[in-house]
Amino acid sequence: MPIKVNMFSSASKVKGQGVGSAYEELIRLLKTHFPKQIDVSINKFTKADISHYHTIDPNFYLSTFSKKRGIKVGYVHFLPETIEGSLNIPQPFRSIFYKYIISFYKRMDHIVVVNPTFIDKLVAYGISRDIITYIPNFVRKNEFYRFTEVNRDAVRERLEVNNRFTVLGIGQVQERKGVKDFIKLAENNPDKYFIWAGGFSFGRLTDGYADLKQVVDNPPHNLKFTGIVDRNTLVEYYNAADLFLLPSYNELFPMSVLEAFSCGVPVMLRDLELYHSIIKGYYIPTQDYEDMNTQLKLVSEDKERLNKFKQLSDEASEEYSEDHLADIWLDFYSSLTK
């Protein structure tokens, strides 16, 4: 008998954010690799062996009190502290929301985190370490891959990159993502071209919306804000870029970094501690804006260094491949039903 897994998620309703991408990738992986071993249903309140919660909707919270839910699994993509700099929620609603998040997680029989550094943080909130499992995100090689030189040149021409050294950033336009540093880099490197693929997924609720909206509407001449880009089109932007830069101040396990690795694009990141246990050594680490600016100039003028990080991206993409993670997910679900 297949394991009945009911997925609960509203992540796909909000475009341009990584939770939805990770959710859709997992659904497709299970249906592709294990059509006979795992019976996947979505947002159905029928009886299941496992109920896997990807988002924390109030109706999902209420469903956790039903015995039909079987083993309840929570997929932790964020904590209260990771929302700071993303959403501008006034008090007292912010405190109430943060308490609700933890209350939701405490309703779970098991927790999956996408970054091991969050295990200790969940334990500090009163969740038992014994019920927490680390399973990283992954991306498809047949969706995010390196183009041939001919196809890459064609994409760069269509996107009006031409011969300029091109830096790509991807994600929601918000304070937490370090977009202001990205803008400053564009202003101080007029010989280079900068693209930020992403928009205001949460509209005016976005932290720093007013200031960022002004720049998005009137960017420097060498910076393009694309708005929210369809996931199927992102591979073109990765391949048009010479360097992928994510200057975020806080992350869990950004899908965009894995996508860049999968396309063989050199990656530069603000060197957050949470990256150290998952991808340290595969990217160009920077501490602040000045360091980013220095490293950008170095890598744009040193082809050998750039090629080194291309190779490291290829190596990283193998570690977070679909086939490898498929086995991990099957083992995880199977262990819960024994």
ChimeraX attribute file (.defattr): number of C-alpha atoms within 10 A of each C-alpha:
attribute: neighborCount
match mode: 1-to-1
recipient: residues
	/A:1	7
	/A:2	13
	/A:3	18
	/A:4	19
	/A:5	22
	/A:6	24
	/A:7	22
	/A:8	23
	/A:9	20
	/A:10	17
	/A:11	19
	/A:12	14
	/A:13	9
	/A:14	12
	/A:15	20
	/A:16	24
	/A:17	23
	/A:18	20
	/A:19	22
	/A:20	18
	/A:21	19
	/A:22	21
	/A:23	22
	/A:24	14
	/A:25	15
	/A:26	18
	/A:27	14
	/A:28	12
	/A:29	20
	/A:30	18
	/A:31	14
	/A:32	11
	/A:33	15
	/A:34	16
	/A:35	12
	/A:36	12
	/A:37	15
	/A:38	18
	/A:39	17
	/A:40	20
	/A:41	16
	/A:42	13
	/A:43	14
	/A:44	11
	/A:45	16
	/A:46	10
	/A:47	15
	/A:48	22
	/A:49	19
	/A:50	22
	/A:51	30
	/A:52	25
	/A:53	27
	/A:54	22
	/A:55	23
	/A:56	21
	/A:57	15
	/A:58	10
	/A:59	9
	/A:60	18
	/A:61	18
	/A:62	11
	/A:63	14
	/A:64	18
	/A:65	10
	/A:66	10
	/A:67	10
	/A:68	15
	/A:69	20
	/A:70	19
	/A:71	19
	/A:72	21
	/A:73	24
	/A:74	23
	/A:75	22
	/A:76	23
	/A:77	20
	/A:78	17
	/A:79	16
	/A:80	14
	/A:81	11
	/A:82	15
	/A:83	17
	/A:84	16
	/A:85	18
	/A:86	21
	/A:87	20
	/A:88	16
	/A:89	15
	/A:90	9
	/A:91	9
	/A:92	8
	/A:93	10
	/A:94	16
	/A:95	12
	/A:96	10
	/A:97	14
	/A:98	14
	/A:99	12
	/A:100	16
	/A:101	18
	/A:102	17
	/A:103	14
	/A:104	19
	/A:105	23
	/A:106	17
	/A:107	17
	/A:108	20
	/A:109	17
	/A:110	21
	/A:111	25
	/A:112	23
	/A:113	22
	/A:114	22
	/A:115	22
	/A:116	20
	/A:117	17
	/A:118	20
	/A:119	20
	/A:120	14
	/A:121	14
	/A:122	20
	/A:123	13
	/A:124	11
	/A:125	12
	/A:126	11
	/A:127	20
	/A:128	16
	/A:129	15
	/A:130	9
	/A:131	13
	/A:132	23
	/A:133	17
	/A:134	15
	/A:135	16
	/A:136	18
	/A:137	22
	/A:138	28
	/A:139	27
	/A:140	17
	/A:141	16
	/A:142	8
	/A:143	15
	/A:144	23
	/A:145	22
	/A:146	21
	/A:147	17
	/A:148	10
	/A:149	10
	/A:150	8
	/A:151	14
	/A:152	18
	/A:153	17
	/A:154	15
	/A:155	19
	/A:156	19
	/A:157	13
	/A:158	11
	/A:159	13
	/A:160	12
	/A:161	19
	/A:162	15
	/A:163	11
	/A:164	15
	/A:165	16
	/A:166	22
	/A:167	27
	/A:168	25
	/A:169	27
	/A:170	30
	/A:171	24
	/A:172	24
	/A:173	31
	/A:174	26
	/A:175	22
	/A:176	22
	/A:177	21
	/A:178	19
	/A:179	22
	/A:180	19
	/A:181	19
	/A:182	24
	/A:183	21
	/A:184	13
	/A:185	20
	/A:186	23
	/A:187	17
	/A:188	11
	/A:189	14
	/A:190	13
	/A:191	12
	/A:192	20
	/A:193	22
	/A:194	30
	/A:195	24
	/A:196	25
	/A:197	22
	/A:198	21
	/A:199	22
	/A:200	21
	/A:201	18
	/A:202	19
	/A:203	12
	/A:204	13
	/A:205	15
	/A:206	21
	/A:207	22
	/A:208	18
	/A:209	19
	/A:210	10
	/A:211	12
	/A:212	20
	/A:213	17
	/A:214	10
	/A:215	14
	/A:216	18
	/A:217	10
	/A:218	12
	/A:219	16
	/A:220	16
	/A:221	11
	/A:222	18
	/A:223	24
	/A:224	19
	/A:225	19
	/A:226	13
	/A:227	17
	/A:228	19
	/A:229	16
	/A:230	12
	/A:231	12
	/A:232	9
	/A:233	11
	/A:234	18
	/A:235	19
	/A:236	20
	/A:237	23
	/A:238	29
	/A:239	26
	/A:240	28
	/A:241	25
	/A:242	21
	/A:243	25
	/A:244	26
	/A:245	27
	/A:246	24
	/A:247	25
	/A:248	21
	/A:249	18
	/A:250	21
	/A:251	16
	/A:252	21
	/A:253	23
	/A:254	23
	/A:255	20
	/A:256	21
	/A:257	26
	/A:258	23
	/A:259	23
	/A:260	32
	/A:261	31
	/A:262	28
	/A:263	23
	/A:264	27
	/A:265	29
	/A:266	27
	/A:267	25
	/A:268	24
	/A:269	20
	/A:270	22
	/A:271	19
	/A:272	16
	/A:273	11
	/A:274	17
	/A:275	21
	/A:276	12
	/A:277	10
	/A:278	18
	/A:279	16
	/A:280	15
	/A:281	13
	/A:282	22
	/A:283	23
	/A:284	19
	/A:285	18
	/A:286	19
	/A:287	12
	/A:288	14
	/A:289	17
	/A:290	12
	/A:291	13
	/A:292	22
	/A:293	18
	/A:294	11
	/A:295	16
	/A:296	20
	/A:297	13
	/A:298	13
	/A:299	19
	/A:300	16
	/A:301	12
	/A:302	10
	/A:303	10
	/A:304	10
	/A:305	13
	/A:306	19
	/A:307	15
	/A:308	12
	/A:309	23
	/A:310	23
	/A:311	15
	/A:312	18
	/A:313	26
	/A:314	20
	/A:315	15
	/A:316	23
	/A:317	24
	/A:318	15
	/A:319	14
	/A:320	20
	/A:321	17
	/A:322	20
	/A:323	16
	/A:324	12
	/A:325	19
	/A:326	18
	/A:327	12
	/A:328	14
	/A:329	15
	/A:330	16
	/A:331	11
	/A:332	14
	/A:333	18
	/A:334	14
	/A:335	9
	/A:336	15
	/A:337	12
	/A:338	5
